Amino acid sequence: MKNVNKEMFISAMIEKTDFSKKDTEAMLDAFVEVVTSILRKGDKLTLTGFGTFRTSARAARDGINPQTKEKIKIAATTVPKFTAGKTLKEAVK
């Protein structure tokens, strides 16, 4: 499995569109900013066929430091989640 980084992703987007590298990078950055803003507000974003971005609350819990075996408290937090849509799931089968 190959890891595709931001530059490689932008290059692939340029091949599919007639936009410049600068414009494509600006659109990707804007997409990330908008998704982040939506999730920060606690809302969810559904892109039909592609998937849904949402947040999930993770409760506080006890953990163990693997180096010292000492018990630690892990604080509650909110984490982003992505659920793939039907079209995306079928495309990658």
Backbone as numpy.savetxt, mean C-alpha at the origin, in Angstrom:
# Nx Ny Nz CAx CAy CAz Cx Cy Cz
10.92 -14.46 -8.09 10.08 -13.29 -8.09 10.97 -12.05 -8.09
10.70 -11.15 -9.01 11.49 -9.93 -9.16 10.85 -8.80 -8.37
11.66 -7.99 -7.70 11.16 -6.83 -6.97 11.18 -5.62 -7.89
10.02 -5.02 -8.12 9.92 -3.84 -8.98 9.92 -2.61 -8.07
10.91 -1.72 -8.28 10.98 -0.51 -7.48 10.25 0.64 -8.17
10.27 1.81 -7.54 9.53 2.97 -8.07 10.00 3.35 -9.47
11.30 3.38 -9.70 11.83 3.76 -11.01 11.38 2.78 -12.10
11.42 1.49 -11.79 11.00 0.48 -12.76 9.50 0.60 -13.04
8.73 0.89 -11.98 7.29 1.06 -12.13 6.98 2.26 -13.01
7.68 3.36 -12.79 7.49 4.56 -13.60 7.84 4.28 -15.06
8.92 3.57 -15.29 9.32 3.21 -16.67 8.24 2.38 -17.35
7.65 1.44 -16.62 6.58 0.61 -17.19 5.36 1.48 -17.50
5.06 2.45 -16.65 3.92 3.35 -16.89 4.18 4.22 -18.13
5.40 4.66 -18.30 5.75 5.48 -19.46 5.54 4.71 -20.75
5.88 3.42 -20.73 5.69 2.58 -21.92 4.22 2.43 -22.29
3.32 2.48 -21.29 1.89 2.33 -21.53 1.20 3.64 -21.90
1.86 4.76 -21.63 1.24 6.07 -21.89 2.19 6.93 -22.72
1.73 8.09 -23.07 2.58 9.04 -23.81 3.04 10.17 -22.90
2.99 9.96 -21.60 3.39 10.99 -20.66 4.90 10.99 -20.46
5.43 12.14 -20.07 6.86 12.23 -19.80 7.17 11.57 -18.46
8.44 11.35 -18.22 8.85 10.76 -16.95 8.47 11.67 -15.80
8.65 12.96 -15.98 8.32 13.94 -14.93 6.83 13.90 -14.61
5.99 13.87 -15.64 4.54 13.84 -15.43 4.09 12.52 -14.78
4.68 11.42 -15.23 4.33 10.11 -14.68 4.71 10.02 -13.22
5.89 10.51 -12.88 6.33 10.50 -11.48 5.43 11.39 -10.63
5.03 12.54 -11.17 4.13 13.44 -10.44 2.78 12.78 -10.20
2.26 12.04 -11.18 0.98 11.35 -11.02 1.07 10.25 -9.97
2.16 9.49 -9.98 2.35 8.43 -8.99 2.45 9.03 -7.59
3.23 10.10 -7.45 3.37 10.76 -6.15 2.03 11.30 -5.67
1.24 11.87 -6.59 -0.09 12.39 -6.23 -1.00 11.24 -5.80
-0.95 10.11 -6.50 -1.76 8.95 -6.14 -1.43 8.49 -4.71
-0.15 8.38 -4.41 0.28 7.95 -3.08 -0.18 8.95 -2.02
-0.05 10.24 -2.30 -0.48 11.27 -1.35 -1.98 11.22 -1.09
-2.77 11.04 -2.15 -4.23 11.00 -2.01 -4.66 9.75 -1.24
-4.09 8.60 -1.55 -4.43 7.37 -0.83 -4.06 7.52 0.64
-2.88 8.06 0.91 -2.43 8.27 2.29 -3.39 9.19 3.03
-3.80 10.26 2.38 -4.73 11.22 2.99 -6.07 10.58 3.31
-6.57 9.78 2.40 -7.86 9.10 2.61 -7.76 8.14 3.79
-6.69 7.36 3.84 -6.52 6.39 4.92 -6.29 7.08 6.26
-5.56 8.20 6.24 -5.30 8.93 7.47 -6.59 9.43 8.11
-7.58 9.76 7.27 -8.89 10.21 7.77 -9.74 9.05 8.28
-9.31 7.81 8.03 -10.07 6.65 8.46 -11.07 6.17 7.42
-11.02 6.76 6.22 -11.92 6.34 5.14 -11.28 5.20 4.37
-12.06 4.58 3.48 -11.50 3.53 2.63 -11.64 3.95 1.17
-10.75 3.45 0.34 -10.74 3.76 -1.08 -10.96 2.47 -1.85
-12.02 2.43 -2.66 -12.31 1.26 -3.48 -12.10 1.62 -4.94
-11.21 0.89 -5.59 -10.99 1.01 -7.03 -11.56 -0.27 -7.63
-12.77 -0.17 -8.15 -13.51 -1.34 -8.63 -12.66 -2.17 -9.58
-12.59 -3.45 -9.28 -11.82 -4.39 -10.10 -10.38 -4.52 -9.65
-9.81 -3.45 -9.09 -8.41 -3.47 -8.65 -8.31 -3.88 -7.20
-9.01 -3.15 -6.32 -8.95 -3.51 -4.91 -9.39 -2.39 -4.00
-9.28 -2.63 -2.70 -9.71 -1.69 -1.68 -8.58 -1.43 -0.70
-8.30 -0.15 -0.47 -7.35 0.28 0.55 -8.16 0.69 1.77
-7.77 0.24 2.96 -8.48 0.59 4.19 -7.49 0.52 5.34
-7.96 0.91 6.52 -7.13 0.79 7.70 -7.74 -0.23 8.64
-6.91 -0.76 9.51 -7.35 -1.73 10.49 -6.67 -1.41 11.82
-7.43 -1.51 12.90 -6.87 -1.26 14.23 -6.24 -2.54 14.75
-5.02 -2.42 15.24 -4.32 -3.55 15.83 -4.26 -3.30 17.34
-4.79 -4.20 18.12 -4.86 -4.03 19.57 -3.47 -4.13 20.20
-3.34 -3.53 21.38 -2.10 -3.67 22.15 -1.95 -5.13 22.55
-0.71 -5.58 22.65 -0.48 -6.98 22.99 0.88 -7.14 23.65
1.09 -8.30 24.24 2.37 -8.62 24.84 3.24 -9.31 23.80
4.52 -9.01 23.84 5.46 -9.62 22.91 6.71 -10.04 23.66
7.66 -10.60 22.93 8.93 -11.03 23.52 10.06 -10.52 22.65
11.03 -9.87 23.28 12.22 -9.43 22.58 13.03 -10.68 22.23
13.23 -10.97 20.93 13.89 -12.22 20.55 15.36 -12.30 20.99
16.01 -11.16 21.23 17.41 -11.19 21.64 17.56 -11.47 23.14
16.69 -10.81 23.95 16.84 -10.94 25.40 15.79 -11.84 26.03
14.80 -12.23 25.27 13.66 -13.03 25.74 12.83 -12.29 26.81
13.05 -10.98 26.89 12.32 -10.15 27.85 10.93 -9.86 27.31
9.93 -9.89 28.19 8.57 -9.56 27.78 8.46 -8.05 27.58
7.76 -7.66 26.51 7.56 -6.25 26.21 6.10 -6.01 25.87
5.67 -4.77 26.00 4.32 -4.37 25.62 4.40 -3.77 24.22
3.56 -4.24 23.33 3.48 -3.69 21.97 2.23 -2.82 21.94
2.40 -1.55 21.62 1.30 -0.59 21.65 0.28 -0.85 20.55
-0.94 -0.41 20.79 -1.99 -0.48 19.78 -1.61 0.45 18.63
-2.00 0.10 17.44 -1.68 0.93 16.28 -2.71 0.73 15.18
-2.70 1.63 14.23 -3.55 1.52 13.05 -2.65 1.21 11.86
-3.02 0.19 11.08 -2.19 -0.23 9.95 -3.00 -0.19 8.65
-2.32 0.13 7.53 -3.02 0.09 6.25 -3.18 -1.34 5.77
-4.28 -1.59 5.05 -4.55 -2.91 4.48 -4.97 -2.73 3.03
-4.67 -3.72 2.22 -5.12 -3.74 0.82 -5.75 -5.09 0.56
-6.96 -5.07 -0.02 -7.64 -6.29 -0.42 -7.80 -6.25 -1.94
-7.26 -7.24 -2.61 -7.33 -7.28 -4.07 -8.76 -7.50 -4.55
-9.13 -6.84 -5.64 -10.44 -7.00 -6.24 -10.50 -8.23 -7.13
-11.68 -8.59 -7.54 -11.90 -9.80 -8.33 -11.09 -9.79 -9.64
-11.11 -8.67 -10.35 -10.41 -8.59 -11.63 -8.90 -8.80 -11.45
-8.34 -8.16 -10.42 -6.90 -8.32 -10.13 -6.58 -9.76 -9.74
-7.41 -10.34 -8.89 -7.19 -11.73 -8.47 -7.18 -12.67 -9.66
-8.14 -12.49 -10.56 -8.22 -13.37 -11.73 -7.06 -13.14 -12.69
-6.58 -11.91 -12.78 -5.49 -11.59 -13.70 -4.17 -12.23 -13.28
-3.96 -12.43 -11.98 -2.69 -12.98 -11.52 -2.71 -14.48 -11.25
-3.83 -15.13 -11.50 -3.93 -16.59 -11.29 -2.98 -17.31 -12.21
